[in-house]
C-alpha cells in the first residue's frame, strides 16, 4: 500500500512539471521591401502571355490595375468576386514569389 501511494505521488508530481513550464513568446522580424520602382500602366499594355496566365490561374479574375518595373516584372492588382489580391509575374506569364 505504501508503494502504491509513493508511486501515485511520483506520477502526479511528474505530470505537474509539464503544466508549470512557461514558454516565452518568440520574436519574429518581418522584412518588408518597398516596391516603389513600379510604375502604373494600362491594362491594354499588359502582354498577352500574362493575361492568359491570369485567366488560367484565376478563372474569372478581373485586372484592376497593372504596374511594371525596369526588369519587366508586372505587379497586378486583381479581383475575383469580392476578393482582392496582388500577384506578380514576369513578362512571359511566369508567377513570381515576392
C-alpha positions in Angstrom: 0.0 0.0 0.0 2.9 2.3 0.8 4.4 1.7 -2.6 1.1 2.5 -4.3 0.9 5.9 -2.6 4.5 6.7 -3.3 4.0 5.7 -7.0 0.9 7.9 -7.2 2.8 10.9 -5.7 5.6 10.4 -8.2 3.3 10.1 -11.2 1.2 13.2 -10.2 4.4 15.1 -9.4 5.9 14.4 -12.8 2.6 15.5 -14.6 2.6 18.8 -12.8 6.1 19.7 -14.0 4.8 19.7 -17.6 1.9 22.0 -16.6 4.2 24.5 -15.0 6.5 25.1 -17.9 6.1 28.6 -19.4 7.1 29.3 -22.9 8.5 32.6 -23.8 6.9 34.4 -26.8 9.0 34.1 -29.9 10.0 37.3 -31.6 9.7 37.4 -35.4 11.1 40.0 -37.7 9.2 41.0 -40.8 11.2 42.2 -43.7 9.3 44.5 -46.0 10.9 45.7 -49.1 9.3 48.8 -50.8 8.2 48.2 -54.3 8.4 51.9 -55.2 10.1 51.2 -58.6 6.8 50.0 -60.2 5.0 52.4 -62.5 1.4 52.1 -63.4 0.5 51.0 -66.9 -2.9 50.5 -68.6 -4.5 47.1 -68.8 -4.0 47.1 -72.5 -0.2 47.4 -72.1 0.0 44.1 -70.2 1.4 41.3 -72.5 -1.0 38.6 -73.8 1.1 35.9 -72.1 0.3 37.4 -68.7 -3.4 37.8 -69.4 -3.6 34.2 -70.5 -1.7 33.0 -67.4 -4.0 35.2 -65.2 -7.2 33.6 -66.7 -5.7 30.1 -66.4 -4.6 30.5 -62.7 -7.5 32.7 -61.6 -10.6 32.0 -63.8 -13.0 34.9 -63.8 -10.4 37.3 -62.4 -10.7 41.0 -63.3 -7.5 43.0 -63.8 -8.0 46.2 -61.8 -4.5 47.8 -62.0 -1.2 46.9 -63.6 2.3 48.1 -62.8 5.7 47.4 -64.4 9.3 47.9 -63.2 12.6 48.2 -65.1 13.1 44.4 -65.1 9.8 44.0 -67.0 8.2 42.4 -63.9 4.5 43.1 -63.6 2.5 43.7 -60.4 -1.1 43.0 -61.0 -4.0 44.0 -58.7 -6.8 41.6 -59.4 -10.3 40.9 -58.0 -12.2 37.7 -58.1 -15.7 38.2 -56.9 -15.5 40.3 -53.8 -11.9 39.3 -53.0 -8.9 41.3 -54.0 -5.3 40.2 -54.4 -1.9 41.4 -55.7 0.1 39.0 -57.8 3.5 39.3 -59.5 4.5 38.0 -62.9 7.4 38.3 -65.4 6.9 39.3 -69.0 6.4 35.6 -70.1 3.5 35.0 -67.6 5.5 33.1 -65.0 4.4 33.8 -61.5 6.9 35.4 -59.1 7.1 34.9 -55.4 7.9 38.3 -53.7 
